[in-house]
Amino acid sequence: MSAELTIILLNTVIIVIAYVSVYPKLAGKNLNKVALFDCLASGLALVIVANKYWGTAVEFDFLMFELNWFWFTLLSYSIIEIPVALWYFRDSLPKGS
């Protein structure tokens, strides 16, 4: 399995566990609490990836760019999380007129 796919899989697992299990129990629909817990969840992803890639010169392909482990993890986490967060808060978002 490629390094990129491993990080994407890690991010996906963390996000699914967070939004399906942890956030409903600890934060509900409180945006501030979800944001706080999400900082911890994304930090967990960064710590796990840093444990393997800190100090290495490994480059990760992100579309047309070469990124280091930190930026690849953070950007891929954000891209995976946005639709999940919108789904989670779909009832809380203001309805269009």
C-alpha positions as CSV (number, residue, x, y, z in Angstrom):
1,M,0.0,0.0,0.0
2,S,1.4,3.4,-0.9
3,A,2.2,6.0,1.7
4,E,-0.5,8.3,0.4
5,L,-3.2,5.7,0.5
6,T,-2.1,4.7,4.1
7,I,-2.5,8.3,5.3
8,I,-5.9,8.7,3.5
9,L,-7.1,5.5,5.1
10,L,-5.9,6.6,8.5
11,N,-7.7,10.0,8.1
12,T,-10.9,8.3,6.9
13,V,-10.9,5.9,9.9
14,I,-10.4,8.8,12.4
15,I,-13.1,10.9,10.8
16,V,-15.6,8.1,10.7
17,I,-15.0,7.1,14.3
18,A,-15.2,10.8,15.4
19,Y,-18.4,11.7,13.5
20,V,-20.3,8.4,14.1
21,S,-19.3,7.7,17.7
22,V,-17.4,10.3,19.6
23,Y,-19.0,13.6,18.5
24,P,-22.6,12.6,18.9
25,K,-21.9,11.5,22.5
26,L,-19.6,14.3,23.6
27,A,-20.5,17.3,21.5
28,G,-23.9,16.8,20.0
29,K,-24.6,19.6,17.5
30,N,-22.6,22.1,19.4
31,L,-20.2,23.6,16.7
32,N,-17.7,24.9,19.3
33,K,-17.3,21.5,20.9
34,V,-17.1,19.7,17.6
35,A,-14.4,22.2,16.5
36,L,-12.4,21.5,19.7
37,F,-12.7,17.8,19.4
38,D,-11.8,18.0,15.7
39,C,-8.6,19.8,16.6
40,L,-7.8,16.8,18.8
41,A,-8.7,14.3,16.1
42,S,-6.7,16.0,13.4
43,G,-3.9,16.4,15.8
44,L,-4.0,12.6,16.5
45,A,-3.7,12.0,12.7
46,L,-0.7,14.3,12.5
47,V,1.0,12.7,15.5
48,I,0.5,9.2,14.1
49,V,1.9,10.2,10.7
50,A,4.7,12.2,12.3
51,N,5.8,9.1,14.2
52,K,6.6,7.5,10.8
53,Y,7.6,10.3,8.5
54,W,9.2,13.1,10.7
55,G,12.7,13.8,9.6
56,T,12.4,11.9,6.3
57,A,12.5,13.4,2.9
58,V,9.5,11.4,1.6
59,E,7.4,13.5,-0.8
60,F,3.7,12.9,-1.2
61,D,1.8,13.4,-4.4
62,F,-1.2,15.7,-3.9
63,L,-2.9,16.3,-7.3
64,M,-0.1,18.2,-9.2
65,F,1.9,19.1,-6.1
66,E,4.6,17.4,-4.0
67,L,4.0,17.9,-0.3
68,N,5.7,16.8,2.9
69,W,3.9,14.5,5.3
70,F,2.5,17.4,7.4
71,W,0.8,19.2,4.6
72,F,-0.4,16.1,2.9
73,T,-2.0,14.8,6.1
74,L,-3.6,18.1,6.9
75,L,-5.0,18.8,3.4
76,S,-6.2,15.2,2.9
77,Y,-7.9,15.3,6.3
78,S,-9.6,18.5,5.5
79,I,-10.9,17.4,2.1
80,I,-12.2,14.1,3.6
81,E,-13.8,15.9,6.6
82,I,-15.7,18.7,4.8
83,P,-18.5,16.6,3.3
84,V,-18.8,14.5,6.5
85,A,-19.1,17.7,8.6
86,L,-21.7,19.1,6.3
87,W,-23.6,15.8,6.6
88,Y,-23.3,15.9,10.4
89,F,-24.6,19.4,10.6
90,R,-27.2,19.2,7.8
91,D,-30.1,19.7,10.2
92,S,-28.4,22.6,12.0
93,L,-27.5,24.6,8.9
94,P,-29.9,27.5,8.0
95,K,-32.4,26.6,5.3
96,G,-32.4,28.7,2.1
97,S,-35.5,30.8,1.4
